[in-house]
Amino acid sequence: MKQLAGGKPRGKFGAAPVFFTSISTILGAILFLRLGFATGTLGFWGAVGIILLGHLITIPTALAISEIATNTRVEGGGEYFIISRSFGLKIGSTIGITLYFSQAISAAFYTIAFAEAFSPFFEWWSGRMGFELPRQVISVPTLLLLAWIILRAGSGSGVKTLYVVNGVLFLSLALFFAGGVIDPGEDLSRVPGDGFGFFHKDQFFILFAICFPAFTGMTAGVGLSGDLKNPGKSIPLGTMAGTLAGLIVYLLIVWKLSTHASRADLVGDQLIMARIALFGAVVIPLGLAASTFSSAVGSIIVAPRTLQALALDRTFPSRRLNLLLASGKGEGREPVNATIVSFAIALLFVLAGDVDTVAGIISMFFLITYGSLCLISFLNHFGSPPSYRPRFRSRWYLSLGGFLLSVWVMFMIDALYTVIAYAVIVVIYLFIEHHNKEQKGLVNIFKGALFQLNRQIQVFMQKRHTNMDNEEWRPAAICISPNSLERDKVLDLMKWLSYRHGFGTYFHFIEGYFSKQTHAKAKEALRQLVDGTTMHGSTLYIDTMISPSYTSAIAQVIQAPSISGMENNMVVFEYAKGNVEELARILENINLTRAGDYDTCIFAGSTYPVRSANGIHVWIRSTDERNTNLMILLGYIIMAHPDWRRSQIKIFIVAGESERTDTGLGERVAAGRLPITLTNIEIIRLSGSQTVSEVVQERSSRAGLALIGFREEILRHDAIAFFTSFDAIGDILFVNAASAKDI
């Protein structure tokens, strides 16, 4: 087995096992045993309603899983890993424990359903011997056989089994669709158009609780994350393919059932599909056996890995228990001890439960889990951390809808059980918090969302700031200018920087001493500026600064606390191109910002209108090592604003004929999941006496915005000549980073 960089074994599976694990669990026991009953009880449209409502929860969950899996390196533990690394270990462990029990109980559910495939045998025995055999004579040995196979041969044997049973499953479905009508004299349009039972709320949600586990199979393949070569690719592909394929098959089967059998047949015969299919007496029980057995295999592969991941995170209070459950066998770290525990739990439910009871229990567990996954996705969208850059993107309203629907459906199924389920989760959380005080808990869950909520409220209400830790770099920019009412390009720039990922504070500078007159002047200027930016949907916080000099105003502004609750980390100056006096005044005071270790930007505004469609050009030189990442990040942050929605970022690396260039920049951009293609990264070699400003003028004369780095050495020499050498092109943002940034 290949090794990862850190010496950890790399998984051996691709997207196919994820898909087959998902689809074999989706097309399982409920499809063969209860879908006909649901169709006969609720009618065609009622059954379709169950399928669509279930997928209105499972599809947003599948999208959320795919999104989160492509934003982080997913390891062993599948859904648990995703939840715990997004919500923190305390809440992740809480939900992970409920998830584990639902997976372990699922193994029992599918084993119980597997025994139903032998209904003809049980009927024969009852008629021949005069008494009924318990279903456990099939389900218990089946579970023990499954345990022996998994413990002896590991997950690889389980995955190989999936391919075989999926072949049998698809064959049985094909013969079912090829089958004919049971009663040719029946009015086939009666059942689809009847809709009986659809508006009987209690019946509908009882049957929904029984049928919902069928749709939960779409996340079964996620549990293989620790055994996948590339989880970020395999999980979205396999999960979404399984979910959509399952939806289509279920709708087609409901149509087939409702048009090929009477209501009485659908309600009275749980294996009605066998009477419709070609060779149904053989292939449908065989398909049921194959699907339930493969689903049991999938569940029993996934559940121990969830338990092992919980133990690896030291979830349980006993150190010895954590070590025992976390231990693995062989190079692939097969979770032998966790598998034994999982089989023991499954065996208890096999001995005590029936299909409908166990299905209802699983539904409540999975609805809690799916609601949590959708909530994670929604909070990541709402919080908009710059580090959240998944390759696959869902939509925030789909995730929010999936979360709300899952909670609503739980209450509709049984309000008392819902309250009890959430009470149990609270107790589990308090228990875990008591034994794992050092881990991240509820306080940190909504951090990104609270940042955004606080940002919007502060902009709207203009209240005082609250303390907030800054764990990753976001722009918290401040700008001061006396020309706010004459030119507004720098206001646009600040609006772009603070639109989604950061915060901006703009000060209109009024030179003079504080007095009644200057205060009134400041209030009027503030009213005009706030009204003007509000019309454009700005999230920029605006204020005024009255000070006797430009230097004293800068000193006051950079020492003022940020209204966002973040430490200010960037100062933006602005001047109009051609106005050397304004530029000179900035250069005279720039040392104030450097003394405070602020990133410094100087915006040179031109008389040209903003040409956002022409893109953002980032110019990098070999001496710009510290500025490079900051310029690229600023380009990415600005591009998030709707003004730049049809634009793109281009990076130009300029070097002399003998200078080295940053050949790893493309890899860093790709690893950072930034929307910059390799074709938009170009290396330019200066020839002869050609200057950087000449090359910039040639390539960026019509760019929407050019980002150019500058070093402290420039400020000690002929700084004005450097900045004015680019006057021939449009708007420029000169950038000087106080420290290196991570992309």
Summary of the structure (lengths in Angstrom):
residues: 743
radius of gyration: 31.9
end to end distance: 31.6
largest distance: 107.0
contacts: 2662
relative contact order: 0.10
helix: 62%
strand: 9%
